[in-house]
Amino acid sequence: MRIYDINPTDSIVINPKGREAPLDPMRREPRIPAGATSSEPPATGKREAARWSGQAWEIVSDWRGHVYWLADGSRHEITELGVEPPADGLDEQPPASLDTLAARQRAAIAAALADALAAGMAYTMPDGTEETVQMLAEDRQNLLGLAIEARDLKAADETGAVQEFRGLSNTRYPMTPDETIALTDAALGHYKVLKARSWDRKDAITQAFKAGDREGIEAVVW
């Protein structure tokens, strides 16, 4: 007698070809073990599967593994038998709305600005050492404090290396007020250039958005 083992997870046949029923060791007769049936599963077509109901086989839709998108851009994957994609399901991800696209590009520009600030500014120190001036918010506050102090010292006719600056390498650099002013002015100028670049690109995104220009929005990069 041929029997068909049923998968306990989804109730479909494990091997459509089945196997010979084991013999009862006492009666020496074929027996049907738990989790199997002697009923042959029916033939199925594309996107179909035979599922054991407990009493008989039933043919159900089988779209497992199928991925579809809805108009809002959300991605879905079918993982269960008997579930079909909705009538409005799309086989490809729909293009983002202009609102979403513009927001995505603005976020990309903001992230690029943050990366540029985190990278700091290359600067040649008074002793000729190539150093990196850190440019994060806390660093800019420290630079501003140094700049104010340097101008006060210069106003008091101080010309010695009485100030100290630490770069990314954590090296200490003694500096005169004039040297400190030159460094902080360069850092401020670097920051202004990066901010202006960010504003220009965000303005370009806004203009393209107002014009309904999808390609124009996508073309704006850091």
Backbone as CSV, one residue per row, in Angstrom:
resi,resn,N_x,N_y,N_z,CA_x,CA_y,CA_z,C_x,C_y,C_z
1,MET,0.850,-1.191,0.000,0.000,0.000,0.000,0.889,1.246,0.000
2,ARG,0.495,2.208,-0.807,1.282,3.443,-0.902,0.674,4.467,0.061
3,ILE,1.562,5.157,0.761,1.101,6.199,1.680,1.827,7.505,1.359
4,TYR,1.255,8.600,1.862,1.794,9.930,1.573,1.955,10.689,2.890
5,ASP,3.174,11.047,3.181,3.464,11.758,4.429,3.077,13.228,4.303
6,ILE,2.503,13.743,5.369,1.989,15.111,5.368,2.885,15.991,6.232
7,ASN,3.287,17.106,5.654,4.124,18.043,6.390,3.313,18.662,7.534
8,PRO,3.772,18.524,8.778,2.987,19.062,9.905,2.918,20.585,9.928
9,THR,3.821,21.237,9.195,3.846,22.705,9.220,2.766,23.319,8.348
10,ASP,2.625,22.819,7.111,1.664,23.429,6.192,0.662,22.436,5.609
11,SER,0.715,21.175,6.055,-0.255,20.136,5.656,-0.189,19.761,4.180
12,ILE,0.941,20.022,3.518,1.073,19.558,2.143,1.925,18.288,2.140
13,VAL,1.847,17.548,1.042,2.556,16.273,0.972,4.062,16.516,0.941
14,ILE,4.788,15.683,1.659,6.241,15.822,1.693,6.859,15.304,0.401
15,ASN,6.414,14.120,-0.013,6.902,13.529,-1.255,5.703,13.123,-2.101
16,PRO,5.435,13.847,-3.192,4.245,13.531,-4.011,4.227,12.099,-4.530
17,LYS,5.388,11.472,-4.618,5.430,10.083,-5.101,5.061,9.095,-4.003
18,GLY,5.073,9.542,-2.767,4.721,8.679,-1.658,5.778,7.627,-1.381
19,ARG,5.390,6.664,-0.551,6.292,5.568,-0.203,5.455,4.361,0.201
20,GLU,6.090,3.213,0.269,5.383,2.010,0.689,5.107,2.070,2.180
21,ALA,3.891,1.694,2.545,3.518,1.714,3.954,4.364,0.716,4.736
22,PRO,4.779,1.080,5.930,5.532,0.131,6.752,4.623,-1.024,7.211
23,LEU,5.227,-2.139,7.548,4.466,-3.307,8.006,4.329,-3.272,9.512
24,ASP,3.139,-3.593,9.960,2.918,-3.745,11.396,3.766,-4.926,11.863
25,PRO,4.636,-4.733,12.847,5.535,-5.824,13.246,4.812,-7.051,13.795
26,MET,3.605,-6.874,14.300,2.868,-8.005,14.868,2.008,-8.679,13.806
27,ARG,1.247,-7.886,13.101,0.309,-8.459,12.125,0.947,-8.671,10.757
28,ARG,2.081,-8.038,10.550,2.750,-8.126,9.261,1.862,-7.626,8.128
29,GLU,1.100,-6.591,8.474,0.233,-5.959,7.476,0.618,-4.488,7.342
30,PRO,0.411,-3.907,6.146,0.721,-2.480,5.994,-0.105,-1.637,6.962
31,ARG,0.514,-0.649,7.492,-0.211,0.268,8.388,0.074,1.708,7.983
32,ILE,-0.860,2.584,8.319,-0.703,4.011,8.017,-0.269,4.725,9.290
33,PRO,0.946,5.200,9.345,1.412,5.884,10.563,0.756,7.255,10.721
34,ALA,0.861,7.796,11.917,0.350,9.156,12.152,1.072,10.130,11.238
35,GLY,0.337,11.121,10.744,0.940,12.104,9.858,1.059,11.637,8.430
36,ALA,0.267,10.616,8.062,0.288,10.111,6.686,-1.118,9.705,6.290
37,THR,-1.316,9.515,4.988,-2.610,9.077,4.469,-2.367,8.172,3.262
38,SER,-3.329,7.319,3.021,-3.228,6.471,1.828,-3.904,7.127,0.633
39,SER,-4.524,8.295,0.866,-5.203,9.018,-0.206,-4.173,9.760,-1.048
40,GLU,-4.143,9.489,-2.323,-3.175,10.126,-3.204,-3.545,11.593,-3.425
41,PRO,-2.572,12.493,-3.292,-2.890,13.909,-3.510,-3.216,14.175,-4.977
42,PRO,-4.132,15.095,-5.234,-4.511,15.386,-6.618,-3.434,16.182,-7.344
43,ALA,-3.506,16.142,-8.663,-2.579,16.947,-9.470,-2.933,18.426,-9.288
44,THR,-1.927,19.272,-9.315,-2.154,20.705,-9.137,-1.533,21.479,-10.299
45,GLY,-2.056,22.671,-10.514,-1.539,23.530,-11.568,-0.591,24.572,-11.018
46,LYS,-0.262,25.545,-11.839,0.637,26.616,-11.434,-0.003,27.424,-10.311
47,ARG,0.783,27.752,-9.324,0.338,28.517,-8.164,-0.744,27.790,-7.387
48,GLU,-0.665,26.458,-7.363,-1.606,25.659,-6.592,-0.844,24.636,-5.760
49,ALA,-1.479,24.190,-4.689,-0.911,23.137,-3.857,-2.061,22.314,-3.282
50,ALA,-1.782,21.043,-3.056,-2.767,20.170,-2.413,-2.495,20.179,-0.916
51,ARG,-3.515,20.507,-0.132,-3.362,20.590,1.318,-4.320,19.596,1.984
52,TRP,-3.809,18.876,2.948,-4.607,17.873,3.654,-5.453,18.562,4.717
53,SER,-6.760,18.344,4.642,-7.684,18.991,5.572,-7.893,18.201,6.847
54,GLY,-7.363,16.987,6.855,-7.618,16.081,7.977,-8.485,14.924,7.557
55,GLN,-9.274,15.148,6.490,-10.152,14.117,5.950,-9.903,13.877,4.467
56,ALA,-9.479,14.924,3.787,-9.289,14.808,2.334,-8.327,15.894,1.875
57,TRP,-7.893,15.740,0.619,-7.031,16.756,0.032,-7.888,17.880,-0.540
58,GLU,-7.416,19.108,-0.406,-8.069,20.265,-1.023,-7.015,21.064,-1.779
59,ILE,-7.416,21.584,-2.907,-6.482,22.381,-3.705,-6.621,23.850,-3.307
60,VAL,-5.504,24.429,-2.927,-5.499,25.834,-2.509,-4.452,26.590,-3.330
61,SER,-4.574,27.898,-3.347,-3.584,28.713,-4.069,-2.258,28.678,-3.323
62,ASP,-1.200,28.718,-4.081,0.136,28.687,-3.482,1.001,29.786,-4.113
63,TRP,0.983,30.960,-3.494,1.776,32.106,-3.953,2.944,32.372,-3.017
64,ARG,3.313,31.390,-2.229,4.388,31.600,-1.270,5.683,32.030,-1.973
65,GLY,6.320,33.031,-1.383,7.541,33.567,-1.971,7.304,34.715,-2.946
66,HIS,6.038,34.934,-3.305,5.733,36.012,-4.251,5.811,37.364,-3.544
67,VAL,6.489,38.305,-4.181,6.634,39.655,-3.635,5.822,40.622,-4.471
68,TYR,5.101,41.492,-3.798,4.339,42.524,-4.517,4.384,43.825,-3.727
69,TRP,4.046,44.899,-4.410,4.035,46.221,-3.792,2.642,46.826,-3.918
70,LEU,2.304,47.676,-2.996,1.073,48.455,-3.086,1.411,49.857,-3.586
71,ALA,0.384,50.595,-3.933,0.596,51.921,-4.524,1.339,52.860,-3.586
72,ASP,1.270,52.609,-2.261,1.965,53.472,-1.311,3.452,53.140,-1.203
73,GLY,3.910,52.153,-1.995,5.324,51.788,-1.994,5.687,50.709,-1.003
74,SER,4.719,50.235,-0.204,5.025,49.199,0.784,5.246,47.850,0.113
75,ARG,6.232,47.106,0.595,6.609,45.811,0.034,5.984,44.691,0.863
76,HIS,5.480,43.667,0.182,4.842,42.539,0.866,5.307,41.225,0.245
77,GLU,5.425,40.204,1.080,5.775,38.875,0.587,4.785,37.863,1.158
78,ILE,4.254,37.017,0.293,3.285,36.008,0.718,4.031,34.802,1.271
79,THR,3.675,34.388,2.463,4.375,33.288,3.127,3.457,32.126,3.486
80,GLU,2.161,32.263,3.215,1.221,31.222,3.620,0.423,30.718,2.427
81,LEU,0.005,29.455,2.520,-0.883,28.891,1.507,-2.246,29.560,1.572
82,GLY,-2.930,29.596,0.447,-4.287,30.125,0.421,-4.370,31.630,0.387
83,VAL,-3.235,32.298,0.322,-3.221,33.758,0.270,-2.783,34.182,-1.130
84,GLU,-3.550,35.048,-1.750,-3.233,35.521,-3.092,-2.916,37.014,-3.060
85,PRO,-2.128,37.481,-4.009,-1.843,38.929,-4.047,-3.127,39.697,-4.337
86,PRO,-3.273,40.885,-3.762,-4.486,41.668,-4.010,-4.554,42.135,-5.457
87,ALA,-5.759,42.486,-5.871,-5.959,42.910,-7.263,-5.134,44.137,-7.611
88,ASP,-4.876,44.982,-6.608,-4.105,46.197,-6.879,-2.622,46.022,-6.565
89,GLY,-2.192,44.769,-6.349,-0.778,44.510,-6.094,0.058,44.734,-7.345
90,LEU,1.238,45.262,-7.183,2.142,45.564,-8.301,3.345,44.631,-8.265
91,ASP,3.775,44.189,-9.433,4.925,43.290,-9.511,6.251,44.027,-9.349
92,GLU,6.232,45.336,-9.525,7.436,46.133,-9.363,7.163,47.269,-8.386
93,GLN,8.221,47.692,-7.718,8.066,48.798,-6.780,7.694,50.073,-7.530
94,PRO,6.624,50.726,-7.127,6.218,51.952,-7.835,7.178,53.088,-7.520
95,PRO,7.299,54.048,-8.419,8.180,55.186,-8.135,7.674,55.971,-6.932
96,ALA,8.597,56.500,-6.165,8.211,57.275,-4.985,7.472,58.541,-5.419
97,SER,6.579,59.013,-4.565,5.894,60.272,-4.844,6.921,61.398,-4.814
98,LEU,6.574,62.523,-5.421,7.496,63.661,-5.424,7.811,64.109,-3.998
99,ASP,6.798,64.077,-3.125,7.018,64.447,-1.722,8.063,63.548,-1.081
100,THR,7.873,62.237,-1.281,8.801,61.269,-0.689,10.192,61.407,-1.287
101,LEU,10.245,61.564,-2.605,11.532,61.689,-3.282,12.277,62.932,-2.815
102,ALA,11.559,64.056,-2.724,12.197,65.300,-2.286,12.700,65.170,-0.850
103,ALA,11.891,64.564,0.019,12.302,64.377,1.417,13.525,63.472,1.502
104,ARG,13.548,62.454,0.660,14.676,61.520,0.648,15.957,62.228,0.210
105,GLN,15.839,63.080,-0.814,17.024,63.799,-1.298,17.505,64.831,-0.278
106,ARG,16.570,65.496,0.385,16.969,66.458,1.426,17.702,65.747,2.554
107,ALA,17.191,64.572,2.928,17.849,63.797,3.987,19.247,63.371,3.557
108,ALA,19.403,63.036,2.272,20.713,62.634,1.767,21.694,63.806,1.821
109,ILE,21.207,65.002,1.502,22.067,66.181,1.553,22.457,66.484,3.001
110,ALA,21.492,66.370,3.909,21.783,66.612,5.327,22.812,65.610,5.848
111,ALA,22.680,64.354,5.428,23.633,63.321,5.858,25.023,63.602,5.289
112,ALA,25.076,64.069,4.040,26.360,64.382,3.420,27.031,65.556,4.126
113,LEU,26.250,66.554,4.522,26.802,67.684,5.263,27.369,67.206,6.599
114,ALA,26.620,66.352,7.284,27.087,65.824,8.566,28.388,65.048,8.394
115,ASP,28.488,64.283,7.315,29.718,63.525,7.050,30.892,64.459,6.778
116,ALA,30.623,65.524,6.006,31.683,66.473,5.682,32.180,67.191,6.937
117,LEU,31.263,67.543,7.829,31.660,68.194,9.081,32.426,67.225,9.974
118,ALA,31.987,65.968,9.989,32.666,64.969,10.811,34.079,64.698,10.302
119,ALA,34.289,64.868,8.991,35.613,64.637,8.409,36.601,65.734,8.794
120,GLY,36.095,66.904,9.180,36.950,67.995,9.586,37.575,68.742,8.420
121,MET,38.468,69.674,8.752,39.133,70.513,7.743,40.642,70.297,7.810
122,ALA,41.235,70.016,6.663,42.694,69.888,6.610,43.327,71.261,6.784
123,TYR,44.381,71.316,7.604,45.006,72.620,7.871,46.487,72.410,8.179
124,THR,47.312,73.296,7.631,48.740,73.255,7.916,49.026,74.133,9.128
125,MET,49.503,73.513,10.193,49.751,74.237,11.436,50.996,75.123,11.289
126,PRO,51.176,76.088,12.193,52.319,77.005,12.095,53.676,76.302,12.011
127,ASP,53.799,75.105,12.618,55.079,74.395,12.565,55.216,73.524,11.320
128,GLY,54.240,73.618,10.385,54.290,72.858,9.145,53.601,71.509,9.198
129,THR,53.085,71.122,10.339,52.399,69.835,10.482,51.033,69.872,9.804
130,GLU,50.735,68.828,9.058,49.402,68.715,8.462,48.451,68.137,9.510
131,GLU,47.434,68.872,9.828,46.516,68.493,10.899,45.081,68.560,10.390
132,THR,44.174,67.949,11.123,42.746,68.025,10.824,42.055,68.802,11.930
133,VAL,41.376,69.866,11.544,40.605,70.675,12.486,39.203,70.087,12.547
134,GLN,38.806,69.673,13.729,37.484,69.070,13.879,36.404,70.140,13.778
135,MET,35.251,69.742,13.165,34.259,70.747,12.803,32.856,70.431,13.323
136,LEU,32.732,69.522,14.258,31.405,69.240,14.808,30.948,70.411,15.690
137,ALA,29.695,70.370,16.124,29.114,71.515,16.836,29.940,71.912,18.057
138,GLU,30.345,70.941,18.858,31.133,71.252,20.048,32.492,71.839,19.662
139,ASP,33.068,71.309,18.585,34.357,71.821,18.112,34.226,73.266,17.642
140,ARG,33.134,73.572,16.967,32.947,74.943,16.480,32.786,75.916,17.653
141,GLN,32.156,75.458,18.722,32.050,76.306,19.911,33.419,76.576,20.506
142,ASN,34.259,75.549,20.543,35.616,75.732,21.065,36.416,76.690,20.186
143,LEU,36.262,76.555,18.869,36.961,77.442,17.943,36.517,78.896,18.141
144,LEU,35.207,79.068,18.345,34.697,80.422,18.567,35.293,81.017,19.841
145,GLY,35.383,80.192,20.876,35.989,80.668,22.124,37.442,81.049,21.938
146,LEU,38.187,80.250,21.177,39.581,80.571,20.889,39.702,81.873,20.094
147,ALA,38.793,82.051,19.131,38.827,83.245,18.292,38.580,84.503,19.126
148,ILE,37.617,84.437,20.023,37.322,85.602,20.880,38.516,85.908,21.779
149,GLU,39.079,84.852,22.363,40.239,85.032,23.232,41.423,85.622,22.443
150,ALA,41.626,85.122,21.225,42.741,85.602,20.409,42.595,87.086,20.094
151,ARG,41.414,87.526,19.786,41.203,88.944,19.470,41.396,89.820,20.711
152,ASP,40.969,89.312,21.858,41.201,90.065,23.100,42.700,90.184,23.388
153,LEU,43.436,89.066,23.171,44.875,89.093,23.414,45.585,90.021,22.423
154,LYS,45.145,89.992,21.179,45.756,90.857,20.175,45.491,92.326,20.504
155,ALA,44.288,92.601,20.989,43.962,93.979,21.375,44.835,94.443,22.536
156,ALA,45.300,93.475,23.332,46.184,93.798,24.463,47.650,93.758,24.061
157,ASP,47.894,93.661,22.720,49.260,93.672,22.167,50.069,92.424,22.528
158,GLU,49.373,91.304,22.798,50.070,90.051,23.060,50.488,89.429,21.730
159,THR,51.774,89.044,21.612,52.275,88.447,20.378,52.905,87.072,20.610
160,GLY,52.985,86.629,21.847,53.608,85.334,22.138,52.664,84.165,21.884
161,ALA,53.247,82.967,21.885,52.452,81.733,21.665,51.798,81.328,22.980
162,VAL,50.818,82.103,23.388,50.186,81.906,24.697,48.894,81.101,24.611
163,GLN,48.463,80.761,23.388,47.256,79.953,23.225,47.642,78.539,22.784
164,GLU,46.697,77.645,22.919,46.969,76.254,22.559,45.787,75.677,21.784
165,PHE,46.115,74.912,20.757,45.070,74.270,19.941,45.369,72.774,19.835
166,ARG,44.309,71.989,19.900,44.435,70.542,19.704,43.622,70.135,18.486
167,GLY,44.260,69.419,17.574,43.562,68.919,16.397,43.098,67.489,16.595
168,LEU,42.721,66.851,15.499,42.218,65.481,15.557,43.260,64.513,16.112
169,SER,44.541,64.790,15.849,45.608,63.902,16.326,45.847,64.023,17.829
170,ASN,45.179,64.982,18.461,45.323,65.259,19.891,46.683,65.864,20.234
171,THR,47.372,66.365,19.228,48.642,67.053,19.443,48.379,68.484,19.907
172,ARG,49.177,68.944,20.822,49.060,70.324,21.311,49.959,71.247,20.481
173,TYR,49.351,72.337,20.016,50.096,73.318,19.209,50.062,74.678,19.902
174,PRO,51.203,75.166,20.412,51.240,76.536,20.943,51.045,77.523,19.784
175,MET,50.227,78.541,19.992,49.915,79.465,18.908,49.856,80.891,19.419
176,THR,50.247,81.812,18.552,50.099,83.232,18.847,48.657,83.631,18.540
177,PRO,48.229,84.782,19.037,46.869,85.242,18.706,46.634,85.350,17.199
178,ASP,47.627,85.855,16.457,47.451,85.963,15.003,47.288,84.591,14.361
179,GLU,48.063,83.621,14.815,47.961,82.260,14.267,46.607,81.639,14.606
180,THR,46.135,81.914,15.804,44.821,81.389,16.210,43.711,82.027,15.381
181,ILE,43.810,83.315,15.162,42.798,83.999,14.349,42.788,83.445,12.926
182,ALA,43.976,83.206,12.356,44.045,82.665,11.000,43.393,81.278,10.937
183,LEU,43.667,80.450,11.946,43.082,79.098,11.958,41.563,79.157,12.119
184,THR,41.089,79.934,13.090,39.646,79.978,13.336,38.900,80.635,12.176
185,ASP,39.509,81.639,11.543,38.875,82.237,10.360,38.756,81.215,9.230
186,ALA,39.809,80.408,9.049,39.777,79.381,8.005,38.695,78.343,8.308
187,ALA,38.583,77.963,9.589,37.577,76.969,9.977,36.171,77.522,9.762
188,LEU,35.967,78.794,10.157,34.652,79.407,9.960,34.320,79.491,8.473
189,GLY,35.311,79.857,7.667,35.089,79.928,6.220,34.749,78.561,5.646
190,HIS,35.430,77.533,6.126,35.151,76.160,5.672,33.719,75.768,6.018
191,TYR,33.311,76.095,7.227,31.949,75.778,7.664,30.921,76.515,6.805
192,LYS,31.175,77.786,6.519,30.242,78.565,5.704,30.119,77.984,4.291
193,VAL,31.226,77.517,3.739,31.195,76.917,2.400,30.334,75.655,2.408
194,LEU,30.517,74.830,3.410,29.734,73.584,3.491,28.249,73.886,3.685
195,LYS,27.929,74.840,4.557,26.521,75.200,4.778,25.907,75.774,3.518
196,ALA,26.650,76.635,2.821,26.134,77.227,1.585,25.884,76.143,0.542
197,ARG,26.781,75.175,0.476,26.606,74.066,-0.465,25.330,73.292,-0.136
198,SER,25.109,73.057,1.154,23.898,72.355,1.584,22.647,73.151,1.225
199,TRP,22.649,74.459,1.504,21.493,75.296,1.200,21.214,75.338,-0.302
200,ASP,22.276,75.479,-1.099,22.104,75.538,-2.553,21.428,74.266,-3.070
201,ARG,21.849,73.129,-2.572,21.286,71.877,-3.050,19.855,71.678,-2.561
202,LYS,19.580,72.072,-1.343,18.207,71.966,-0.851,17.287,72.927,-1.601
203,ASP,17.790,74.100,-1.954,17.001,75.039,-2.767,16.723,74.442,-4.150
204,ALA,17.722,73.751,-4.704,17.538,73.130,-6.022,16.476,72.033,-5.958
205,ILE,16.465,71.303,-4.863,15.428,70.265,-4.676,14.053,70.912,-4.596
206,THR,13.949,72.008,-3.850,12.669,72.707,-3.704,12.184,73.236,-5.049
207,GLN,13.073,73.807,-5.824,12.683,74.345,-7.124,12.218,73.234,-8.072
208,ALA,12.954,72.116,-8.072,12.565,70.994,-8.925,11.239,70.406,-8.473
209,PHE,11.019,70.377,-7.156,9.757,69.861,-6.622,8.588,70.736,-7.066
210,LYS,8.753,72.038,-6.963,7.684,72.950,-7.362,7.369,72.828,-8.852
211,ALA,8.390,72.482,-9.636,8.202,72.336,-11.083,7.718,70.938,-11.456
212,GLY,7.580,70.067,-10.468,7.172,68.689,-10.766,8.226,67.919,-11.541
213,ASP,9.487,68.300,-11.360,10.594,67.729,-12.131,11.247,66.589,-11.345
214,ARG,10.781,65.377,-11.582,11.317,64.219,-10.865,12.808,64.027,-11.143
215,GLU,13.172,64.096,-12.412,14.587,63.909,-12.766,15.457,64.994,-12.158
216,GLY,14.895,66.199,-12.087,15.655,67.297,-11.478,15.916,67.048,-10.001
217,ILE,14.938,66.501,-9.309,15.122,66.175,-7.878,16.177,65.096,-7.734
218,GLU,16.074,64.059,-8.555,17.005,62.935,-8.455,18.431,63.349,-8.808
219,ALA,18.563,64.393,-9.618,19.892,64.815,-10.079,20.660,65.593,-9.008
220,VAL,19.967,66.051,-7.971,20.651,66.845,-6.950,21.413,65.914,-6.007
221,VAL,22.727,66.034,-6.034,23.582,65.247,-5.148,24.579,66.180,-4.467
222,TRP,25.230,65.693,-3.439,26.175,66.514,-2.694,27.367,66.919,-3.547
